[in-house]
Amino acid sequence: PPKAIRQHEGYQEYSRIEIDQMMGRAGRPPFDT
């Protein structure tokens, strides 16, 4: 996973929701930009 996510400790909480939404529209997480 992107290092941006690894830096966040609470990423587990939003990663599933935020990424799910971003991936659904963008196709990949915003941090991978």
ABEGO torsion letter per residue (X at the ends): XBAAAAABAAAAAAAAAAAAAAAAAAGBBAAAX
